[in-house]
Amino acid sequence: APGAGPLGLEDGSADLIVNLLGLHWANDLPGALSQIRRALKPDGLFVASLFGAATLKELRGVLTEAELEVNGGAQARVSPFADGFDGAALLQRAGFALPVTDVDRVTVRYGDPFALMRDLRAMGETNVLAGPIRPLSRAVLARAAQLYAERHAETDGRIPATFEMVHLAGWAPHDSQQKPAKRGSAKTRLADALGVREQTGEEG
């Protein structure tokens, strides 16, 4: 995954780089974005989708609470995800021009938390945090399932799981790209265009 090691592309070698549901595995997301930026030719485009911070928020909460109750302490059981609202800032920090970020949230419903966990395992989306992590005991899993049902179950008994999709797009800088106008260079006032009186904040 990008961020886990060298990207494997020469600097300035790619016109387009697309990454779908891979960047949330990166050990160093800013570093991964910087590698991608360097691999693009001038005016090259980068497009990506990754899981955002709200992904599996329900599961994360009940697993933590159940483990605290049963074991008196808890480990991170759901991998951390990037905050979608930081996407544009991360792209700018990596040197991208014209960065764009958007966020979608999708709710998937399951018969029980164990069906959700089986689905995650089949997707290859299990916890990738480094370091020794104790296996979850049956007591913790049973308590987590109970808490999930108590806190989140819908009227038909099914449980929701949130997946937040963060969409990113950015360009490698090029002289032909649109540039923001210099402050104070406008020739027409917005107030005149709207036909209203300009408010300076010094009235009264």
Backbone hydrogen bonds, N-H to C=O, Kabsch-Sander energy under -0.5 kcal/mol:
donor,donor_aa,acceptor,acceptor_aa,energy
3,G,5,G,-0.9
4,A,1,A,-2.1
12,G,38,R,-2.7
13,S,10,E,-1.2
13,S,39,A,-1.4
14,A,39,A,-2.5
17,I,45,L,-2.2
19,N,47,V,-2.2
21,L,19,N,-0.6
21,L,49,S,-3.1
22,G,49,S,-0.5
25,W,22,G,-1.6
26,A,23,L,-1.7
32,A,28,D,-2.5
33,L,29,L,-2.5
34,S,30,P,-2.0
35,Q,31,G,-2.1
36,I,32,A,-2.2
37,R,33,L,-2.6
38,R,34,S,-2.2
39,A,35,Q,-1.6
40,L,36,I,-0.9
40,L,37,R,-0.8
41,K,14,A,-3.2
43,D,172,A,-1.5
44,G,41,K,-2.5
45,L,15,D,-2.3
46,F,170,G,-2.6
47,V,17,I,-2.4
48,A,168,L,-2.3
49,S,19,N,-2.0
50,L,166,V,-2.2
52,G,164,E,-3.1
53,A,82,A,-1.3
55,T,52,G,-1.8
56,L,162,T,-3.8
57,K,54,A,-1.7
60,R,56,L,-2.6
61,G,57,K,-1.9
62,V,58,E,-2.1
63,L,59,L,-2.2
64,T,60,R,-1.9
65,E,61,G,-2.2
66,A,62,V,-2.6
67,E,63,L,-2.3
68,L,64,T,-2.1
69,E,65,E,-2.2
70,V,66,A,-2.5
71,N,67,E,-2.7
72,G,67,E,-0.7
72,G,68,L,-1.3
73,G,67,E,-0.9
82,A,51,F,-0.8
84,G,82,A,-0.6
86,D,83,D,-2.0
87,G,84,G,-1.3
90,L,86,D,-2.5
91,L,87,G,-2.3
92,Q,88,A,-2.4
93,R,89,A,-2.5
94,A,90,L,-1.7
95,G,92,Q,-1.5
96,F,91,L,-2.6
97,A,171,W,-3.6
100,V,169,A,-2.7
102,D,167,H,-2.0
104,D,165,M,-2.6
106,V,163,F,-2.8
108,V,106,V,-0.6
108,V,161,A,-2.6
110,Y,159,I,-2.8
115,A,112,D,-0.8
116,L,112,D,-1.4
117,M,113,P,-2.4
118,R,114,F,-2.2
119,D,115,A,-2.0
120,L,116,L,-2.4
121,R,117,M,-2.2
122,A,118,R,-2.2
123,M,119,D,-1.7
124,G,120,L,-0.6
124,G,121,R,-0.9
125,E,120,L,-2.5
141,L,137,S,-2.4
142,A,138,R,-2.7
143,R,139,A,-2.1
144,A,140,V,-2.7
145,A,141,L,-2.4
146,Q,142,A,-2.0
147,L,143,R,-2.6
148,Y,144,A,-2.7
149,A,145,A,-2.1
150,E,146,Q,-2.4
151,R,147,L,-2.8
152,H,148,Y,-2.6
153,A,148,Y,-0.6
153,A,149,A,-1.2
154,E,158,R,-2.8
157,G,154,E,-2.3
159,I,110,Y,-2.7
161,A,108,V,-2.1
163,F,106,V,-2.8
165,M,104,D,-3.5
165,M,163,F,-0.6
166,V,50,L,-3.3
166,V,164,E,-0.6
167,H,102,D,-3.2
167,H,165,M,-0.5
168,L,48,A,-2.9
169,A,100,V,-1.8
170,G,46,F,-2.0
171,W,97,A,-2.6
172,A,44,G,-2.7
177,Q,174,H,-1.8
185,S,182,K,-2.0
193,A,189,R,-1.8
194,L,190,L,-2.1
195,G,191,A,-0.9
196,V,191,A,-2.4
200,T,198,E,-0.6
